Amino acid sequence: MTTTLARPGFRFVGRRTKRTDAPERLTGQIRFTNDLALPGALHCRFVRSPYAAAKIVSVDATEARSLPGVVAVLTARDLPVADISAAVEGRSILLALDRVWHAGQPVVAVLGETEAAAEDGAGAVQVDYEPLEPVVDMSTAMDPDAPVVREQREVNPEELAMHGAAPQGSQAGDEPRAPNVASRIRFERGDVEQGFRQSDVVVEREFRTSWVHQGYMEPQSCSAALDALGNVTVYASTQALFHTRTEVARTLGLADHQVTVNAMPVGGGFGGKFGFLEPTVAALAKAVGRPVRLMYNRQEELTAADPAPESRIRLKIGARRDGTLMALSGDFAFDAGSKAGAPVGISALIAGSLYRYANLRLDGTEVLTHKAGTGAYRAPGAPQGAFALESTLDELARALGMDPLELRLKNAAREGDIRADGSRWPRIGLIECLESAAEAYRAERQAAGPNEGVGIAAGGWPGAVESASAVCRLNADGSLQVVLGAVDLTGTNTTFGIITAEAFGLDDPSQVRVTTVNSDAAPYAGGSGGSKVTYTIGPAVLRAAEDARNQVLHIAAAELEASIDDLELVNGRVQVRGVPGKSTTLAEIFSVSASFGATHPPVLGRGQTVVTDYSPGVAVNISRVRVDPETGRVEPLRFISVQDVGRAINPATVESQMHGGAVQAVGWGLYERILWDEQGTPLTASLMDYAIPKASQSPGLDTRLVELPSEFGPYGAKGVGEPPVIPGAAALANAIRDACGARLTELPITSERVRQALATDGAGKG
């Protein structure tokens, strides 16, 4: 079921439209990065460290180089990188230099004529290590006397900003930092202790979430080649065309125009493909003067990619008996692994901003450990914070004897309310989403049977801002070509086609072809992530289409000897209003503007925009589960997603985002976790150990679209990708609490944990 508001005045906006790339994706005709076979390409396999912390004493590649098919064995020092130390420290080059920071870190690259030869060569390389004491546990790492994980611990704010996860206006704590504390952040308002003294009920809990992999189907993959002039061409499974080019150029010391990046179709990213392999593969290709290709296997993905970080969050909330929230305090600790950049700040910011508190104090700490570096995963930091916040609110509602939905409605943030960072919310649809969810929530509660429970939770995303540009060109057959530098992950090119057809006045969006071209030809666009693609690039597409339409009308006015004000576009023709016989086709417009002897300039619409105002997105999730009291097994039965989507330009695409987020939330809540032993050795190195929910393990899905049009997005659209996943794990935890009376405070909520909680808390609804 989908509920939407009316969309008067639009021809295509709001109409369900099939993705233009659906046929080739569904029939397997699409070609991904690893399907590309560059002539003469060498295959790369890495020799990886078995230790989480160690010095590299020596590398013996004598036997490896003697094997048939092995072309080169390279360490970091063999790469043509001017400042290899900085490149390794910044992890633009993945190979270790003198020491390793996590188990599975690449130490040596072996290039072979075949993948088998490269694999054999990697197995023959002998590396002598001096093991060091690993720091695996986050609490241990925060000790002032703990071994130092690595010297460089500065956070790169640009990386968080690309995902929309860089909090604004926050204040870093000025207290001394332990060696492995990469950053601290604080949000503070009012007098927290006084707020708790004025509270009638105070609830305090500690929550933990696990490391989680993004779970994309296509592993990390990249190919790179060098031409005779030293220019590099990269074919990458990347979400960020221009960022990837910049990283490759900076690493190799090349000018931007010497690097061409082709963003290939991406088989899933969810934030994990904003540039990872590309500088290393490009450096390898430059080192040997031949094309190089590299694709991770699933074990490498689960042990040495960029997963979402572990968190430990303690929250304390006080309220008066009428449900008025008085105070919030919290400590957020995120395990960044071996590279700073965990989204602890945005996690605390959202947790302190979604509801109204007179007093709050939130501290965030980012800690380095000997694990793979952290990466972004859909709404980075927000699912962790929502799990803690919404679970604590649920317990507060029980302590107050108040309906959980009513508690949220009473305290929900509204436009103009102050956020944790001191800024004010723009228009935010939390109230509207909660009100829209009320009927479904009550219906699910009535439908709940024995051992079943229903939970509700909310989550929000501040949104993101960025500049963008687009080009719209008229083709000889009267169709339009839109050229972008944005990578289409979720059907956004179809959405851009709808925007173009609507703005230009075409009869069908199928008359528009939207193309992502390489970094040499593409107009600038930011990375595809952070719920900002349609929101920030859409306005540029809209302007480009309007510009192209204006050029067409000017040409038609000259050809038809009519005023522009008297012209209209009908069925692919420009005609004089009221005089249907006096017209010209778009194909004829092309012929007089883009051919030998043309009398008019070619039609080439340009759109350049910069969106500087935020349009936050909000979601409310309702979950119904069944808990087996004997085994502790949790079966998700129903999952309802209610979301403020601004305006759904293509409801089919928006619903698919909500469906995908719901299933990923089930993974966060019930199944997925990456584990290490005490020495930092990964234990979940395959899909036999790392559980991703199957279709049979997923609940029935339902979506409700709430449309509060954005003032800044194209036709009122706003970002929709991040919010769907944010409150899901909390909704599941609250449903489990409702079903069996046990409050689970650690994700994932496995059968073992439920049984243990039942034994501790007692069975039966509480």
Order of alpha helices (4+ residues) and beta strands (2+ residues): alpha-beta-beta-alpha-beta-alpha-beta-beta-alpha-beta-alpha-alpha-beta-alpha-beta-beta-beta-alpha-beta-alpha-beta-alpha-beta-beta-alpha-beta-alpha-alpha-alpha-beta-beta-beta-alpha-beta-alpha-beta-beta-beta-alpha-beta-beta-beta-alpha-beta-alpha-alpha
